[in-house]
Amino acid sequence: MLILGIETSCDETAAAVVVSGQRVRSNVVASQIARHQAYGGVVPELAARGHLTAILPVVQTALDDAGIGRREIDGVAVTEGPGLAGSLLVGLNAAKAIAYGLDRPLIGVNHLEAHVYANWLSQPNEPPPLPPPFPLVCLLVSGGHSELILMTGHGHYRHLGRTLDDAAGEAFDKGARLLGLGYPGGPAVETAAAGGDPTRFDLPRAWLGDGYDFSFSGVKTALLRAVAAYRLPDAPADPPAAGGLAGPFREHTPPRLAAEMPVADLAASFQAAIVEPLVVKTVRAAGAFAARAVLLAGGVAANRALRDALAARVREELGDGVQFRSPPFAYCTDNAAMIAGAANWALRRGAQIGWEADITPRLQLPTTTT
């Protein structure tokens, strides 16, 4: 089955063609990073306008790269949510038009579920991987979500824990801004941390007892205090408004910081304080629920420190009997291959949606009690 996937939940305009939920024939992503860098984050209105310009060329490129015509598609999958309302609408309306014009089923996909199913995807020109065994524990970490999930079968999820404040990706973005590293924050912090000492600054870890919830507001505040010692006296506490946008969407001016500030050590210490609780709680949950596999998913799954630390701890504490899976880097951040891949499994659960379907910006991962 050939599924065309469309993803526009935030600022990436993406389309892909995937065969039978695993084999990727094409995966096209049009990034808007340059558009939003001046503001230090995504501006929803600008993101939606960017999708309007890019969506049709991106879809056509995905079909061309897959070497197929429109009528060879068996179904059209699109992100229903969660995400930015304006961005989601562009993708949904494009998917409706394509599916209606071709008389093909329209499949609504939960963006969070798609991140999980990125672990089922193959690299281009490689055979599909063997599906991970159930039950499994998945750490889903992105700019908007940090969740620990027990998955007992396709479509059967149980939340074990989640962030009580900032998501891990959001914390990385805010930390990068404090350090003057720019946007997007995750890759910027990771690059700076590569040359730093993660033990130089003793930043706090929020363990929150024996549960599986996370918290990153404390380490963010600790970083703020550490950076304050290096902030130049005449530096404003907040960047001035500019660019005609108000509030959180004003143009971002990096803080003026002393040249001797140990950015690499601060970045490494900050990254370690985020990674350690994620790794420890995930492995503890996998042991407690007799998981046969541990999955890593979401945009933050592209962080090598997290991937390496989680893989090592799974191997050391759970042994060879428990698999560790993380998606290829191209499928960690937002993409349409994961949307098309997840649609294959969603179709089996009757996820085809009608023409009256609407977006759900605050959509959650569906949970069951089993």
VEXLUM-774504 format. One record per residue (C-alpha): residue number from 1; y negated, z, x negated. Coordinates in steps of 0.1 Angstrom, whole numbers, plus 5000, padded with zeros to 4 digits. Layout:
NODE   num     c2     c3     c1
NODE   NUM      Y      Z      X
...
This chain:
NODE   num     c2     c3     c1
NODE     1   5000   5000   5000
NODE     2   4966   4989   4986
NODE     3   4938   5013   4995
NODE     4   4901   5007   4988
NODE     5   4884   5040   4982
NODE     6   4847   5047   4985
NODE     7   4829   5078   4971
NODE     8   4792   5087   4976
NODE     9   4792   5124   4980
NODE    10   4765   5132   4955
NODE    11   4749   5108   4930
NODE    12   4777   5085   4918
NODE    13   4783   5053   4938
NODE    14   4820   5046   4933
NODE    15   4847   5023   4946
NODE    16   4884   5019   4935
NODE    17   4916   5002   4945
NODE    18   4948   5023   4942
NODE    19   4984   5014   4949
NODE    20   5007   5039   4968
NODE    21   4985   5069   4960
NODE    22   4990   5067   4922
NODE    23   4986   5034   4904
NODE    24   4950   5026   4897
NODE    25   4941   4989   4899
NODE    26   4904   4994   4895
NODE    27   4879   5023   4893
NODE    28   4841   5015   4893
NODE    29   4814   5041   4890
NODE    30   4776   5035   4891
NODE    31   4759   5065   4877
NODE    32   4724   5078   4886
NODE    33   4721   5103   4858
NODE    34   4690   5086   4843
NODE    35   4673   5086   4877
NODE    36   4677   5124   4881
NODE    37   4672   5136   4845
NODE    38   4635   5140   4848
NODE    39   4640   5166   4875
NODE    40   4668   5185   4859
NODE    41   4692   5179   4888
NODE    42   4701   5157   4917
NODE    43   4673   5149   4942
NODE    44   4691   5141   4975
NODE    45   4666   5115   4988
NODE    46   4667   5096   4955
NODE    47   4705   5097   4954
NODE    48   4708   5083   4989
NODE    49   4684   5054   4980
NODE    50   4704   5047   4949
NODE    51   4736   5044   4969
NODE    52   4720   5019   4993
NODE    53   4712   4996   4964
NODE    54   4745   5000   4946
NODE    55   4773   5003   4973
NODE    56   4780   4967   4980
NODE    57   4780   4954   4944
NODE    58   4802   4983   4933
NODE    59   4827   4976   4961
NODE    60   4828   4939   4951
NODE    61   4833   4948   4915
NODE    62   4862   4971   4923
NODE    63   4879   4943   4942
NODE    64   4873   4918   4914
NODE    65   4886   4942   4888
NODE    66   4917   4947   4909
NODE    67   4922   4910   4911
NODE    68   4925   4910   4949
NODE    69   4906   4896   4979
NODE    70   4892   4917   5008
NODE    71   4920   4908   5031
NODE    72   4947   4921   5008
NODE    73   4935   4957   5014
NODE    74   4958   4977   5036
NODE    75   4932   5005   5044
NODE    76   4897   5018   5036
NODE    77   4893   5054   5025
NODE    78   4860   5072   5023
NODE    79   4847   5107   5015
NODE    80   4838   5126   5047
NODE    81   4825   5157   5029
NODE    82   4816   5180   5014
NODE    83   4784   5165   4998
NODE    84   4748   5155   5004
NODE    85   4743   5143   5039
NODE    86   4723   5112   5031
NODE    87   4747   5102   5003
NODE    88   4777   5107   5025
NODE    89   4763   5085   5053
NODE    90   4758   5055   5030
NODE    91   4795   5056   5020
NODE    92   4808   5062   5055
NODE    93   4788   5035   5071
NODE    94   4798   5010   5044
NODE    95   4835   5020   5048
NODE    96   4832   5016   5086
NODE    97   4817   4981   5083
NODE    98   4844   4970   5058
NODE    99   4873   4984   5078
NODE   100   4860   4971   5111
NODE   101   4854   4936   5097
NODE   102   4889   4934   5082
NODE   103   4906   4952   5111
NODE   104   4920   4978   5087
NODE   105   4926   5016   5092
NODE   106   4897   5039   5082
NODE   107   4909   5070   5064
NODE   108   4886   5101   5060
NODE   109   4892   5120   5028
NODE   110   4882   5156   5019
NODE   111   4864   5154   4986
NODE   112   4879   5187   4974
NODE   113   4914   5176   4983
NODE   114   4908   5143   4964
NODE   115   4899   5162   4932
NODE   116   4933   5180   4935
NODE   117   4951   5146   4939
NODE   118   4934   5132   4908
NODE   119   4964   5148   4891
NODE   120   4987   5122   4907
NODE   121   4968   5092   4893
NODE   122   4979   5070   4864
NODE   123   4958   5056   4837
NODE   124   4952   5018   4841
NODE   125   4982   4998   4828
NODE   126   5004   5029   4826
NODE   127   5033   5039   4849
NODE   128   5025   5065   4875
NODE   129   5032   5101   4864
NODE   130   5059   5121   4881
NODE   131   5043   5142   4909
NODE   132   5038   5178   4900
NODE   133   5064   5202   4916
NODE   134   5056   5226   4943
NODE   135   5045   5254   4946
NODE   136   5016   5250   4923
NODE   137   4983   5267   4915
NODE   138   4952   5246   4911
NODE   139   4920   5256   4895
NODE   140   4893   5234   4912
NODE   141   4860   5237   4893
NODE   142   4830   5215   4898
NODE   143   4792   5217   4902
NODE   144   4795   5230   4938
NODE   145   4829   5247   4939
NODE   146   4850   5271   4919
NODE   147   4883   5278   4938
NODE   148   4918   5289   4930
NODE   149   4943   5274   4953
NODE   150   4980   5278   4960
NODE   151   4995   5245   4971
NODE   152   5030   5247   4986
NODE   153   5033   5211   4998
NODE   154   5012   5181   5007
NODE   155   4983   5193   5029
NODE   156   4994   5230   5026
NODE   157   4968   5251   5008
NODE   158   4960   5288   5005
NODE   159   4928   5301   4990
NODE   160   4936   5327   4964
NODE   161   4900   5331   4951
NODE   162   4866   5315   4948
NODE   163   4832   5321   4933
NODE   164   4811   5347   4949
NODE   165   4779   5331   4937
NODE   166   4773   5302   4913
NODE   167   4800   5276   4908
NODE   168   4811   5271   4872
NODE   169   4795   5236   4870
NODE   170   4763   5250   4885
NODE   171   4763   5278   4859
NODE   172   4767   5252   4831
NODE   173   4737   5232   4845
NODE   174   4715   5263   4847
NODE   175   4726   5275   4812
NODE   176   4718   5241   4797
NODE   177   4684   5242   4813
NODE   178   4677   5277   4798
NODE   179   4688   5264   4764
NODE   180   4666   5233   4767
NODE   181   4697   5210   4765
NODE   182   4689   5187   4794
NODE   183   4709   5173   4823
NODE   184   4738   5170   4831
NODE   185   4744   5205   4818
NODE   186   4782   5206   4814
NODE   187   4785   5179   4787
NODE   188   4753   5191   4770
NODE   189   4766   5227   4767
NODE   190   4800   5215   4755
NODE   191   4785   5193   4728
NODE   192   4762   5221   4716
NODE   193   4790   5247   4717
NODE   194   4812   5225   4694
NODE   195   4793   5237   4664
NODE   196   4787   5273   4674
NODE   197   4803   5307   4671
NODE   198   4816   5319   4705
NODE   199   4817   5355   4693
NODE   200   4781   5358   4681
NODE   201   4767   5369   4715
NODE   202   4787   5393   4736
NODE   203   4780   5378   4770
NODE   204   4797   5396   4800
NODE   205   4828   5384   4819
NODE   206   4830   5393   4856
NODE   207   4866   5404   4861
NODE   208   4861   5418   4897
NODE   209   4892   5439   4896
NODE   210   4927   5425   4901
NODE   211   4917   5398   4925
NODE   212   4912   5361   4919
NODE   213   4875   5357   4927
NODE   214   4850   5345   4902
NODE   215   4813   5354   4895
NODE   216   4790   5336   4871
NODE   217   4756   5350   4880
NODE   218   4759   5379   4855
NODE   219   4766   5357   4825
NODE   220   4737   5334   4835
NODE   221   4714   5364   4836
NODE   222   4727   5376   4803
NODE   223   4720   5342   4788
NODE   224   4685   5342   4802
NODE   225   4678   5376   4785
NODE   226   4692   5363   4752
NODE   227   4671   5332   4753
NODE   228   4640   5352   4763
NODE   229   4639   5367   4728
NODE   230   4633   5332   4714
NODE   231   4608   5319   4741
NODE   232   4574   5312   4726
NODE   233   4547   5334   4741
NODE   234   4526   5306   4756
NODE   235   4557   5290   4773
NODE   236   4554   5291   4811
NODE   237   4581   5310   4830
NODE   238   4587   5280   4852
NODE   239   4580   5243   4847
NODE   240   4548   5231   4865
NODE   241   4550   5209   4895
NODE   242   4548   5172   4888
NODE   243   4560   5138   4899
NODE   244   4549   5143   4935
NODE   245   4580   5164   4944
NODE   246   4578   5201   4954
NODE   247   4600   5231   4951
NODE   248   4633   5226   4933
NODE   249   4627   5189   4930
NODE   250   4596   5190   4908
NODE   251   4598   5172   4875
NODE   252   4616   5193   4849
NODE   253   4597   5203   4818
NODE   254   4620   5220   4792
NODE   255   4609   5255   4781
NODE   256   4592   5258   4747
NODE   257   4617   5277   4725
NODE   258   4615   5289   4689
NODE   259   4630   5265   4664
NODE   260   4652   5292   4649
NODE   261   4670   5299   4682
NODE   262   4707   5296   4675
NODE   263   4714   5271   4703
NODE   264   4749   5263   4692
NODE   265   4760   5300   4691
NODE   266   4744   5307   4724
NODE   267   4761   5277   4740
NODE   268   4795   5286   4725
NODE   269   4792   5322   4737
NODE   270   4781   5311   4772
NODE   271   4809   5286   4775
NODE   272   4835   5311   4764
NODE   273   4822   5336   4789
NODE   274   4827   5311   4817
NODE   275   4861   5297   4805
NODE   276   4879   5330   4799
NODE   277   4879   5344   4834
NODE   278   4889   5310   4848
NODE   279   4918   5308   4825
NODE   280   4930   5344   4828
NODE   281   4929   5345   4866
NODE   282   4946   5311   4870
NODE   283   4975   5320   4848
NODE   284   4979   5354   4864
NODE   285   4979   5338   4898
NODE   286   5005   5312   4887
NODE   287   5028   5340   4876
NODE   288   5023   5361   4907
NODE   289   5031   5333   4931
NODE   290   5060   5318   4910
NODE   291   5042   5285   4905
NODE   292   5061   5256   4890
NODE   293   5029   5239   4879
NODE   294   4993   5247   4871
NODE   295   4967   5220   4878
NODE   296   4931   5217   4867
NODE   297   4908   5196   4888
NODE   298   4871   5189   4894
NODE   299   4842   5178   4872
NODE   300   4844   5209   4849
NODE   301   4880   5199   4842
NODE   302   4865   5175   4817
NODE   303   4855   5204   4795
NODE   304   4878   5204   4765
NODE   305   4875   5241   4758
NODE   306   4887   5248   4794
NODE   307   4915   5222   4792
NODE   308   4927   5234   4759
NODE   309   4925   5272   4767
NODE   310   4943   5268   4800
NODE   311   4970   5246   4786
NODE   312   4976   5271   4757
NODE   313   4977   5301   4779
NODE   314   5001   5285   4804
NODE   315   5024   5276   4775
NODE   316   5022   5311   4759
NODE   317   5025   5333   4790
NODE   318   5045   5311   4815
NODE   319   5067   5291   4791
NODE   320   5081   5256   4792
NODE   321   5093   5260   4828
NODE   322   5058   5257   4842
NODE   323   5040   5224   4838
NODE   324   5003   5221   4831
NODE   325   4985   5191   4844
NODE   326   4949   5179   4841
NODE   327   4935   5145   4852
NODE   328   4925   5118   4827
NODE   329   4888   5123   4819
NODE   330   4877   5094   4840
NODE   331   4892   5111   4871
NODE   332   4876   5145   4866
NODE   333   4841   5137   4876
NODE   334   4834   5121   4909
NODE   335   4852   5088   4913
NODE   336   4867   5067   4941
NODE   337   4902   5064   4926
NODE   338   4909   5100   4936
NODE   339   4896   5092   4971
NODE   340   4920   5062   4975
NODE   341   4948   5082   4959
NODE   342   4944   5111   4983
NODE   343   4942   5087   5012
NODE   344   4978   5078   5007
NODE   345   4989   5113   5013
NODE   346   4964   5119   5041
NODE   347   4977   5089   5060
NODE   348   5011   5105   5062
NODE   349   4994   5135   5080
NODE   350   4976   5112   5105
NODE   351   4942   5113   5088
NODE   352   4930   5079   5101
NODE   353   4896   5084   5118
NODE   354   4879   5065   5145
NODE   355   4846   5045   5145
NODE   356   4829   5076   5160
NODE   357   4837   5096   5129
NODE   358   4808   5115   5112
NODE   359   4802   5132   5079
NODE   360   4808   5169   5073
NODE   361   4785   5180   5045
NODE   362   4799   5215   5044
NODE   363   4836   5205   5047
NODE   364   4860   5230   5033
NODE   365   4895   5225   5020
NODE   366   4919   5229   5049
NODE   367   4940   5261   5045
NODE   368   4973   5273   5059
NODE   369   4990   5306   5059
NODE   370   5022   5293   5042
